[in-house]
Amino acid sequence: MRAVALMTILVIVAPVVVMAGEGESVTFDLMPVPAHVRLGEGVLEINDGFSVGLTGDGATPRLERATGRFLRRLSDRSALFFAPTTFLEFEARGGVQMMIQAARTGKLVVGEDESYQLEVAADGIRLDSETDLGAMHGLETVLQLLTLDKNGVTLPLGTIHDAPRFPWRGLMIDSSRHFMPVAMVKRNLDGMAAVKMNVMHWHLVDDQGFRVECLSQPWLHELGSDGLFYTQAQIRDVIDYAADRGIRVVPEFDLPGHGSAWLTAYPQLASAPGPYEIERSWGIFDPTVNPIIEETYTFLDAFFAEMAELFDDDFIHIGGDENNGKHWLANTEIVAFMNARGYEEPLMLQRYFNERILEILTRYGKRMIGWDEIFQDGLPKSIVIQSWRGRESLFESARLGYSGILSSGYYIDLIHPTDHHYLNDPLPADSGLTEEEAARILGGEATMWAEFVSPETVDSRIWPRTAAIAERFWSPSSVRDLKDMYRRMDRISLWLEELGLQHERNRPMMLRRLCQCRDLEPLEVLLGAIEPVKVYNRNRLRKHTQFSPLTRMVDAAWPDAAPAREFRWTVQRMLNDGFSNDADLRAARRALVAWRDNHAALAETFQTSPALSDIVPMSTALKDVSSIGLQALDFLNTEVPASESWLEDRLEKLGAARESHGQTELMIVGPVVGLACAAAGPAGAKAEGCQAKEQPAATDGY
Amino acid sequence: MRAVALMTILVIVAPVVVMAGEGESVTFDLMPVPAHVRLGEGVLEINDGFSVGLTGDGATPRLERATGRFLRRLSDRSALFFAPTTFLEFEARGGVQMMIQAARTGKLVVGEDESYQLEVAADGIRLDSETDLGAMHGLETVLQLLTLDKNGVTLPLGTIHDAPRFPWRGLMIDSSRHFMPVAMVKRNLDGMAAVKMNVMHWHLVDDQGFRVECLSQPWLHELGSDGLFYTQAQIRDVIDYAADRGIRVVPEFDLPGHGSAWLTAYPQLASAPGPYEIERSWGIFDPTVNPIIEETYTFLDAFFAEMAELFDDDFIHIGGDENNGKHWLANTEIVAFMNARGYEEPLMLQRYFNERILEILTRYGKRMIGWDEIFQDGLPKSIVIQSWRGRESLFESARLGYSGILSSGYYIDLIHPTDHHYLNDPLPADSGLTEEEAARILGGEATMWAEFVSPETVDSRIWPRTAAIAERFWSPSSVRDLKDMYRRMDRISLWLEELGLQHERNRPMMLRRLCQCRDLEPLEVLLGAIEPVKVYNRNRLRKHTQFSPLTRMVDAAWPDAAPAREFRWTVQRMLNDGFSNDADLRAARRALVAWRDNHAALAETFQTSPALSDIVPMSTALKDVSSIGLQALDFLNTEVPASESWLEDRLEKLGAARESHGQTELMIVGPVVGLACAAAGPAGAKAEGCQAKEQPAATDGY
């Protein structure tokens, strides 16, 4: 079998090979980068007469539907008018321009064959795969290869052999903190499929809401959700939608901590007297399910029986994280139970709880997955650990024989730049794991915790950064060029839009609402230089609840703002290489002038827009910092160093500009400090404020 | 009862009264304009402490949910942080800033009381209504009154007494030609509620697709939909969603013509042998249900029994339009049946069919509504006629005692400018109807036929123009100021965005896809001067099917492009009043210069964007026409008239520029002809090409 033979080649993690005619370098915009790419000279033209044939036992209805969507996107992007027959008939007759052959139906299980082989030749396209899942990945690759330029609508000739590095490539969607409508979930499933992800981990239950209809214990959704829950029909619809795109749906029901919503519905299961209500704020809370009463297990048995039927994946995620144990230790009966069994700490009691749950899940044919805290040696090796604590804890369990996935380093809610996530390898070369142990690292998941996202903003926190994370999970570990990653991500971001994702298009709408105006240019300029505060600082700076507006500048702001990033890189190059590159000097000056003058352009808008009031100091700071940057460039231009007193004064001002406003931070302070220090010549090299290691802001690899 | 007494006042169709302190004129952005508005001096500030109380037997769960959505939008737009209690408790205790009182639950029936009375005073807001439906309209008015400016977040003090002019204010959504996902329907229901519309007419069946799950005759959706249909659970979800917003859902099952999808599923019901398949192109087709076999009625009896249960509205729409009768007249048995009964033409047989259907619908407790063709005198007066043919046919049936609604003039798919629809009154003062007859004109419906819209573009064809149509159905007939309408519509368009509507935000995304670039300015400038071709010309110019891409410039183009409209108005003023207004001269010149220079700015984009190829000639034409306009302004400036030969040459070029390209038309040719003729002085006044009545393009009222 051709496809099987192919696999043997592809499991080797190989560097990308790009060959071009006559030494020319060939650029391409694939993300994730395939395992093997060979692009030759020449192109294949796509025109109105395009047609596709499907063959093989893997030519499933699922692959037919995927081919229909592929054709729709191909036609939409190229504006080509394909005949109705192109969409309605996938006969593998002669004369079709693209032939897809899949050997069998792929199963939605960990480790299924997802490889494919694509050949674009002058006489047509061949896509071969072992499973229909592999062919679907190949269709996404073809759409990324599609080129619209002066040659018309074409594909480059060449061959791609591709297969994923890891079998578990996930995105976690939190529907509890803020409820996410089905439409949000579906468009993000499309986005996942476009970058070859294959697991949607659905965080359905937390302190702030119980989001799935439960027929056996209906108070869960009736009292625990404010009416914002998924009906079972909707859940089935989403699972079907995901399966149609080769994506598994792993539901999470967080236990025994994060229990406010469970216990609002059924307080009799609680470890403390209550009363309980849905939690409206953010943090770690005390409500915890009581693990020592049989009623808990009777209840959960019925619950998991129903959920095991509703969700068809092999896995159920039981959470298990952040149980602070307070309510257990405050309950004399629970303490007595712990004492009787010799449990010295709550984690040991939680192990008891987990074992009881594991018994239930196993009985219903499910494997258990949970966060770091569920891991204790001695549990059966069938469980999977999801690590939010870090790679070391993952490697530790792999050494002990447990499979795991990495989420530490992929917390996209924390608004880190893309490179931070991208360079975080689940299995770096220096892991110290044996080959057998390494095989237990199944992959990873980006986690979209929803404290600070609404259906309106969530796509902009997921995309396009998650495309880079998807590449980390799929592509060879050697693919690490940041500049090329950013270039490709910028292209992919546009293509993700065609799936209905709102990450680009909602920002202007949010700005229009903020200013009640249509001229957005100055607000966009401001957004180019700022980002939301990182990690968990947002709630620290201003206490938010589930009802707080997520419609301010901080919410419209990009994570990883491109103009600020470009400026940091430019300044970094100048500081490294001297100030002789005219293009860099011009670019830096142009950016600083635009930022300096922007505050005046916003003056009237600020006067009439109360919803922008908290961002005014940031606009002022941008003006001030940019002015200092321009002064520094002037000094550097004249080659007369700035005075020590100038430097001292400006460093103080720059220090003050690091303060956040409106929960945003200014992303150009570091490089301007660098310019100011350089402008002061030898005095700058010695000044204390010039030694700070973080200036200019770190951009690994540059 | 206060609310009842209020009604007596409000049913009088009264001119808008706006009173301001000390003779100042007060502008406001309400759409639809209320029946009575009295705004005084001063404002009420809204701050973080805002709270709402609900009272009265009309304080229904529906009104609670509507209040929750109101608070969400109020908080989102203002960026105010309301406490969780504000969202969770609507106790009518003292101290709340806004008190809502509704006397009873409103029924979703024609003619239900939808009035409300709003008073904004220095000490708080009072919203009173007879029904919760009226209160919900009042909440939308409050959101439109919300002012964000240098005074902060405020409402103007004043009083509004409001009630609709017509009880049937609808939007028809066609889900057959292109299937529209539930998310599209829901966001448009939100848009409808925001402008106080109360009927969604759902065109679920046509030649191109049968879009509703039918359990009793499942081949309808299984064979008639390509898998694109609404499950009954989804239908119920949509009906609930609509009812929650005070909107009735009237389903349409088009019969006996438009029958391709019906007959693809059940060819035994056809009038001709077939075979049948889902129609993929646009037009009027022959397939027609056979009205002389009993099987048809047995089938439809079971079908309507199921649909009457699924849809809870009083009405079912049976279509009835555009049955060309060809298949009937080609069927000897049908002809024999007609001869036996003395039916001289197919319409008489259709009357027989309608009477049989009416009997079925009546038995299931439903009233029948259909297009013009269902009307024949003698039918019971309970039926309602929807007129696509024109007001005269509507008045005719009103005189005979039949109720009707107007859709002629509200075909938003035909891309007419807003004023065309806005000035089309269902019941003009010169209707000649008696008061009793006039009461039979129930209102109207905008119709969004879906041949040329996808889920991506459809919102931009519905909004914001439908807001102006909604005003025609709600506001006093005297509200007809076009300039003010356009001003308010432009504001409302932004607020409609907060409901998730995509009419503004998808255009940049579509442009990014077309150019595979991010600098959209020149493409936006081009779009400012062109519009999609009108009426049914698009399919005439290029044959489309259900699978054709709707992603080109014609699809991104606005109906009623604002920059071109502003230019037409400016030129009209100059032609009327002489060329002495400097501001107008400057504005016209600025617009023409931008258009002339735009082609050069697009040169590179055009070279590399094959999907833009069909719009290149339009960009060239824009350059040429603008250059002529600038030359004309130069002549007018020097006061030396242009020569006759110049005029002749330019008129010929302008004539050529009326040709459409890429299914778009240039919207500035008429005014430039006007300028050229004026530039030629007395010679221009005589020239043949200067007599054309349509230049500059008509803008009634200006």
Interface residues (C-beta under 8 A of the other chain):
Chain A: R65 R72 S75 D76 R77 S78 A79 L80 F81 F82 A83 P84 T86 F87 L148 D149 K150 G152 V153 P181 V182 A183 G227 T231 A233 R280 P455 E456 R491 L494 E497 E498 G500 Q502 E504 R505 N506 P508 M509 R512 R513 L514 Q516 R518 H544 T545 Q546 F547 S548 P549 L550 T551 R552 Q607 T608 S609 P610 A611 D614
Chain B: R65 R72 S75 D76 R77 S78 A79 L80 F81 F82 A83 P84 T86 F87 L148 D149 K150 G152 V153 P181 V182 A183 G227 T231 A233 R280 P455 E456 R491 L494 E497 E498 G500 Q502 E504 R505 N506 P508 M509 R512 R513 L514 Q516 R518 H544 T545 Q546 F547 S548 P549 L550 T551 R552 Q607 T608 S609 P610 A611 D614
